[in-house]
Amino acid sequence: MSRIAATIDRLRAEKRRAFVSYIMAGDPDHDTSLALLKGLPGAGVDIVELGVPFTDPMADGPTIQAAGQRALAGGQTLARTLDMVRTFRTEDQATPVVLMGYYNPIYNMGVARFLAEARDAGVDGLIVVDLPPEEDAELCLPALEAGIDFIRLATPTTDDRRLPKVLQNTSGFVYYVSITGITGAAEAQAAEVGPEVARIKAATDLPVLVGFGIRTPETAQAIAGVADGCVVGSAIVAEIAAGKPVAEVLETVRGLADGAHAA
């Protein structure tokens, strides 16, 4: 059983929702982001989503775009990001780590090499924003063969005709994007998200986690209450951008995690 499946099963047995936190690898610098990565599980994070910085993101709002630029300016690369996961695994063998990013850095490294190194480092899943299901042979299918989950995004515009295609070959969980637009652009509304999550769950046995537009413990609780869990990114990255110490950022994370777990 994969780490993601084992984590979801444990949370279901405990009657708790999953809390996923996003940070950008290398932001504001390599050492600080590594310290944050190591501290996330102790702050209540069930699954870590680790961003891979890229020069031309398409789904990221200004907060995460700026984090990527800071990381790139500090010399963060895909290879250094994999090294971060490898270091994390020397202390934590249980918490799933999902890489989120874009295909270009993976393509430049080479798919076979990337998957071999990702599996060796202890990566559990991939979210690659710019690879639609029509391109599954490019990375999705090789990733599944390597034992790495390929997590797909569903959105408010994913209608019933498109949904089966999105769910095809998806594994780990489905990431439902709660708003139309970029990260951090608006606040997620449980009343709107709930019916969409139910529609997706009627078509798959995979857990559905909701991200985008979750900034407070109260919203985390509300959104997690209508899904299998929630994902928070921009609200955490904004704390990092403000220059707050690692301990303070992790306290913010703990509050958000407590909100999700209270659902």
N, C-alpha and C positions, 0 to 999 in steps of 0.2 A: 504494500500500500504506500502511495506517495505521501510525502509530508503534508501536502495540502489536504488530501483526502482524510488523513489521520487527524489533522487539526479540526476540520469541519465535523468529523464524526464525534470527536471528543466534546466539542462545544455543543453539539446537538444532544449528546447524552447528559450534559450539564444544564441543558435548556437555556443556553446563552447564545447570543448573536456574535458573529465574528467582527473584530475591529482590525482594519488594515490601515497602516500609516505609510505615507509616501515621503521620502526625502530624495534629494538629488545627490547622487554620488559626487564627491569632490566639492560640495558647497558647504560653507564658504571656502574651505580648503580641505585637503585630503585627510589630515589628522582629525580635524573637528568632525567631519562627516563620518569617519570611522568610529569615533567615540559615540556619536549619536546612534549609529547603526547598532553598536554593541549594547547601548542602553535601552533600545526600544522594547525588547521583550520584557524587561523588568518594569517598564512603564505601562504594561498591560496590552501590548501589541501582539495580536495573534498571528498575523502574516505581514511581512515587510515587503513593501513595494519600493524598489530601488531604481531611481531614474538614471538613465544613461544619457549624459549630455550630448546634444546634437545642435549643429549650427542653424538648422532650418526647421524647427518644430512646427507642426500644423494644428495640434489640438491643445497646446499649452497657452494659458493666459499670461499676462505680463509678469506675474509673480514667479511662475516656474520658468518662463523664458529667461528672466534675469538670473535665476539660480543656475541655469544651464550655461549662461555666459560667464558667470563667476567661476564655475567649475572648469570650463574650457580655458579660461585665462590662467587658471592655476595649474594647468597641465593634465587635467583629468582625461583619461581615454577609456575606451572599452576594455583594454587589457588591464588598466589599473583598477577599473571597477570590478572585474573578475577577481583580481588579487584581493580587493576588499572583502568580497564574499568568502574567499578562501581563508582569510584571516579570521573573519567572523565565525567560520565553521570550526576553528580550533577551540572555541569556547562554547558554541551552541550548535548542537546537532539536531535540535527538534524544531526550531522556528522556521517555517517556510520562507524562502526569499524568491520574489518574482521580479525579474528585470522588466522595466517599462521603457520603451523608447521607439526608435525608428530603424528602418532596415539598412540604411546606408552604412553605418559603422560595422554592422554584421557582414554585409556584402563585401566591404573592404577587407575585413579580416579573413573572410572565406567561411561559408556555412559549415563545412565539415570541421574545420579547425575550431570555430566558435563553439559549436555544440559539444565537441570533445572537451574543450577547456571549461565550458559552463558546467557540464556534468561533473567534471573533476573538481571544480571549485565548490560545488554544492548548490547550484542554482536549481530551483524547483519548477519555475514557470516563466513564460514569456508573454508580454503584451507588446505587440509590434503594431503601432497605430496605423501605419500606412501600407499594410499588406492585407488586402481583402480576401475573402474566401476563394475567389477566382485564381489566386496565386498560391494556393495551399502547397503545391509541389515545390515551391521555392524554399520554404522554411518550415511551415507548419507540419507537414508529414515527416520530414526528417527529424524534427524536434520530438514528435511523438514516438518515433522509432528509437530515439535516444533516451526515452524515459522522462522527457521534460514536457510538462503541461503547456498547451498553447491556449491562452485565455483570450476570448474574443469580446469585443465591445458591442453591445446593443444600445440603441439610442431611441429617443422619442419618435424618430422618423423611420425606425425599422418596422415596417408593416408586416401583416401576416403572410404576405407573399415572400418577403425577403427573409423573415425570421428563420425558416428551416435551413436556408443557405448559411446564415450566420452561425447557427448551432452545429452545422456539419463539421466534424473533426475538432470541435471545441472541447476542452477538457479542463479539469481543475475547478473552475467556476465561471459563470457568466458575469461580466462586468457591465452593469447597466448604468449608462450615463444619464443622470437625472434631468439634465437641462439641454436645450439646443444651443450649442455654442462652445466656447472655450472654457478651460478650467478657471474657477474663481469669478465667473461672470455674473452669477445670480445665485439666490438661495434655493436649495432644493425644498420641495413641498411634499410632505408625506401623502396628502390627499391626492396629488397627481401621480406620485410614484407608485403607490400601492396597487392600483389597477394594472399598471404596466408590468410590474413584477409578477402579479398573478397570471397575466397573459403569457409571460415567458415561462413561468414555472409549469403551466399547463402543457408546454411543448417539450420540456426537458426535465430530467431528474437531477441535473446539476444545480448546486446552490447558486443563488443570484445575489451578488453584492452590489451595492449602489455607491457611486462616487460622483464627484463634481457638486459644488454648491453646499458643502457641509462645513460649517465654520465653528459651531458651538457644541458643547455637550448636549444641550437641549435638542438641537437639530439632529445630532448623531443618534440620540435615543429615539426620536420620532421616526427617522428614516430606517434605522435598524429594526424598528418595530414592525415595519411592513415588508421586510426583506430578510435574507439570511445574515446580513451584516452590512457594514458601511466602510467606505474608504475616505480618508481625509488627507489632502495634500497641501493645497495652497495656504491653509490656515497655519500649518506647521512650518512650511517654508518661509512664510512671512515673519515668523518669530526668529528664524535663523538669519534672515535678511536684516532684521533689526539689531543684530549683533548680540542677542541674549546669550548668556552662558549655556553650556550644554545642560546643566541641571535644571535651569528654568525652562528650556525648551521641552525637556522630558516631563516636567510637571504639567505643561500644557497638554502634552500627549496623554498623560495619565488622566486628566480631566475628560478629554474626548473619549478615551477608552472606557472610562467609568460610565459615561453617558450611553455608549453603545451597549455595554454589558448590562445596563439597567433595563434595556428594552424587554 
